[in-house]
Amino acid sequence: MRLVCLFVSLTLASLATPVFAADLPEITRRGHMVAATSGNLPPVSFLNDKNELVGYDIEVGKFIARHIGVKLDLVRLDWKGILPGLQTGRFDAVFSNVNVTPERKEIFDYSIPYSRSAVVVVARASVSDIHGPPDLKGRTVGAISGGMDGEIPARAIEKEHGAFKGFKGYAGYAEMFADMEIGRIDAAVAPDTAAANFIKDKPGVARIVGAPYVVRFVGVPMQKGSTQLKAKVDEAIRMMRKDGLLDRWARQYFGIDNFSAQLIDQVP
């Protein structure tokens, strides 16, 4: 498979020159698709040992750009700036594990799901009495700041089951799981895909406990009114499902089999 040329901006300085989102005809005329990603959310978006952006979402983004017939220009920045940047027109799309929610659908056009996010509790292995969300009361808990599969469900758990001893918000999984490894947090609220990747890389440090707290679908958010772009992105996602690519990448990055069977063919 021929690889599309990937341009990666690694600093916020790349945002000094605004790039305004447009629908498919403008993207095709321009010759490249501008997309945002965190680069700090393994295994969906992260830097490898060669300082290259890789991950499940990156594979999806590259395929979509290739299907459109343009280059993919990825801008890397902290999660908290990604959706505001899309809303103000700096990007055409986002490939960074963005959950589909009713509130976000009011602001963005979404593709059909290419992934899903099962929010779980990840407990430090040495903390034996955490078995699920109710046991986070009185604990020090970490999650991605503002994340629909991080801080937001963590706060819902706290409201439902009782106050945490403390909460630490993070920009990415690397920092969060590093803090867990050295004991700064007792548990984390995170997607099972990220948790499984960490446990695979650091066996014996943590464990997933209990059933998922909530399961959400993940799609590609685009500017409102990107009708033709959405149609093309949906077409590409259906091709990736049919050709087994989503299953291949899910096994590679998540260690999960039959992943595409867990997806749906409409925007939830």
C-alpha positions in Angstrom: 0.0 0.0 0.0 1.5 3.3 -1.1 1.9 5.7 1.9 0.6 9.2 1.6 3.1 11.9 2.4 2.5 13.0 5.9 3.4 16.6 7.0 3.5 17.0 10.8 3.6 20.2 12.7 4.9 19.5 16.2 4.4 22.9 17.9 1.6 25.4 18.4 3.7 27.8 16.4 2.3 26.2 13.3 -1.0 27.7 14.2 0.3 31.3 13.6 -1.0 31.2 10.0 -4.7 30.4 10.1 -5.9 27.6 7.9 -9.7 27.8 7.4 -11.7 24.7 7.0 -13.6 24.1 3.8 -15.7 21.4 2.2 -14.4 18.7 -0.2 -14.1 20.8 -3.4 -11.8 23.3 -1.6 -9.7 20.6 0.0 -9.3 18.8 -3.3 -8.3 22.1 -5.0 -5.9 22.9 -2.2 -4.3 19.4 -2.5 -4.1 18.7 1.2 -6.3 18.0 4.2 -5.5 19.8 7.4 -6.3 17.7 10.5 -5.6 18.0 14.2 -4.4 15.2 16.6 -3.0 15.1 20.1 0.1 12.9 19.5 -0.1 12.1 23.2 -2.9 9.5 23.4 -1.3 6.1 22.8 -2.4 3.9 21.1 -4.6 6.1 18.9 -2.2 9.0 18.4 1.5 9.1 19.6 5.1 9.6 18.6 7.2 6.5 18.0 10.9 6.2 18.7 11.6 8.0 15.3 9.5 11.0 16.4 6.8 10.0 13.8 3.1 10.3 14.5 1.6 6.8 14.5 -1.5 5.0 16.0 -4.9 3.7 15.1 -6.4 7.1 14.4 -3.3 8.1 12.4 -3.8 5.1 10.1 -7.5 6.0 9.7 -6.6 9.6 8.8 -4.0 8.6 6.3 -6.4 6.2 4.6 -9.1 8.9 4.4 -6.7 11.5 2.8 -5.5 8.9 0.4 -9.1 8.0 -0.5 -9.8 11.7 -1.2 -6.7 11.9 -3.2 -4.8 14.6 -1.2 -1.9 14.8 1.2 -2.6 14.8 5.0 -1.3 17.7 6.9 -1.4 16.8 10.6 -1.1 19.5 13.3 -0.3 18.2 16.8 -1.5 20.1 19.9 -2.9 19.5 23.3 -6.4 18.1 23.5 -7.9 21.2 25.1 -7.1 23.2 21.9 -8.3 20.7 19.3 -12.1 21.1 19.2 -12.0 24.9 19.7 -9.5 25.0 16.8 -11.8 23.0 14.6 -14.8 25.2 15.5 -12.9 28.3 14.5 -11.9 26.8 11.2 -8.2 26.0 11.6 -8.7 22.4 10.6 -10.8 20.4 8.2 -11.1 17.4 10.6 -9.8 15.8 13.8 -8.2 12.3 14.2 -7.8 12.1 18.0 -10.4 9.6 19.5 -13.2 12.2 19.6 -16.3 10.7 21.1 -19.6 11.5 19.5 -22.0 13.3 21.9 -25.3 15.1 21.4 -23.6 18.4 22.4 -20.8 18.1 19.9 -23.2 17.1 17.1 -24.8 20.5 17.6 -21.4 22.1 16.7 -19.8 19.7 14.3 -20.6 17.3 11.5 -19.5 13.7 12.4 -18.6 10.8 10.3 -20.0 7.3 11.0 -18.0 5.6 13.8 -14.6 4.2 13.0 -13.8 3.3 16.6 -15.4 3.1 20.0 -14.4 4.1 23.5 -15.3 1.9 26.5 -14.6 4.0 29.6 -13.1 1.9 32.4 -11.5 2.2 35.8 -7.7 1.4 35.8 -6.4 0.6 39.2 -2.8 0.5 40.4 -1.9 -3.1 40.9 -0.8 -2.5 44.5 -4.2 -1.1 45.4 -6.2 -4.3 45.9 -9.5 -2.9 47.1 -10.6 -1.0 44.0 -13.0 -3.1 42.0 -14.9 -0.6 40.0 -16.3 3.0 40.0 -17.9 2.9 43.5 -14.4 2.2 45.0 -13.0 5.5 43.7 -14.5 7.4 46.6 -11.7 8.7 48.8 -9.0 7.9 46.2 -6.7 10.0 44.1 -7.9 9.7 40.6 -6.5 10.8 37.2 -8.1 11.4 33.8 -7.6 13.4 30.6 -8.6 17.0 31.4 -12.0 17.7 29.8 -12.2 14.4 28.0 -15.5 12.7 27.3 -13.7 9.4 28.1 -11.7 11.0 30.9 -12.5 13.8 33.3 -16.2 14.1 32.4 -17.1 10.4 33.3 -14.7 10.7 36.3 -16.6 13.6 37.6 -19.9 11.7 37.0 -18.5 8.8 39.0 -17.5 11.2 41.8 -21.0 12.7 41.9 -22.6 9.3 41.9 -20.4 7.5 44.4 -18.8 10.1 46.5 -15.9 12.6 46.5 -12.4 11.6 45.5 -9.5 12.4 47.8 -8.0 14.3 44.9 -8.3 14.6 41.2 -5.4 15.1 38.7 -6.1 16.2 35.1 -3.7 15.3 32.3 -3.0 16.4 28.7 -2.1 12.9 27.6 -2.0 9.3 28.7 1.8 9.1 28.9 1.9 11.5 31.9 -1.1 10.0 33.5 0.1 6.4 33.5 3.6 7.5 34.5 2.1 9.1 37.6 0.2 5.9 38.2 3.4 3.9 37.9 5.1 5.9 40.6 2.0 6.0 42.9 0.9 9.6 42.5 -2.6 8.4 41.6 -4.5 5.3 42.8 -6.6 4.9 39.7 -7.5 6.4 36.4 -10.6 6.7 34.3 -9.7 6.0 30.7 -10.7 4.2 27.5 -10.1 0.5 27.6 -7.9 0.8 24.5 -5.5 3.1 26.1 -5.5 1.1 29.4 -4.8 -2.2 27.5 -1.9 -0.6 25.7 -0.4 0.6 28.9 -0.8 -2.7 30.7 0.7 -4.5 27.7 3.8 -2.2 27.8 4.0 -2.2 31.6 2.8 -5.6 32.9 2.1 -5.8 36.6 1.7 -2.0 37.1 -2.1 -1.7 36.7 -5.3 -3.6 36.0 -8.7 -2.9 34.5 -11.4 -3.4 37.1 -15.1 -3.8 36.8 -17.3 -3.4 33.7 -17.1 -0.4 31.5 -18.7 2.7 33.0 -20.0 3.9 29.6 -19.3 3.0 26.0 -19.3 5.8 23.3 -18.6 5.7 19.6 -15.8 7.7 18.0 -16.1 9.5 14.7 -14.3 12.1 12.7 -15.6 15.6 13.6 -15.7 18.2 10.8 -16.9 21.8 10.4 -20.7 22.1 10.3 -21.8 22.2 6.7 -19.0 19.9 5.4 -21.6 17.8 3.6 -19.5 16.5 0.7 -16.5 15.9 2.9 -18.6 13.9 5.4 -19.9 11.7 2.5 -16.4 11.0 1.3 -15.1 10.2 4.9 -18.1 7.9 5.5 -17.3 6.2 2.2 -13.7 5.7 3.3 -14.7 4.3 6.7 -17.0 1.8 5.1 -14.2 0.7 2.8 -11.8 0.3 5.8 -14.4 -1.9 7.5 -15.1 -4.0 4.4 -11.4 -4.5 3.6 -10.6 -5.6 7.2 -8.3 -2.6 7.8 -10.0 -1.4 11.0 -9.8 -5.0 12.4 -6.1 -5.2 11.4 -5.2 -1.9 13.1 -7.3 -2.7 16.2 -5.3 -5.9 16.6 -2.1 -4.1 16.1 -2.7 -1.1 18.4 -5.4 -2.3 20.8 -4.9 -6.1 20.9 -8.7 -6.4 20.3 -10.2 -8.9 17.7 -13.3 -8.4 15.6 -13.3 -4.7 16.5 -15.3 -3.5 13.5 -18.2 -5.7 14.6 -18.6 -3.5 17.6 -19.3 -0.4 15.4 -22.5 0.9 13.8 -23.1 2.3 10.3 -24.8 5.5 11.4 -23.9 8.5 13.5 -25.3 7.7 17.0 
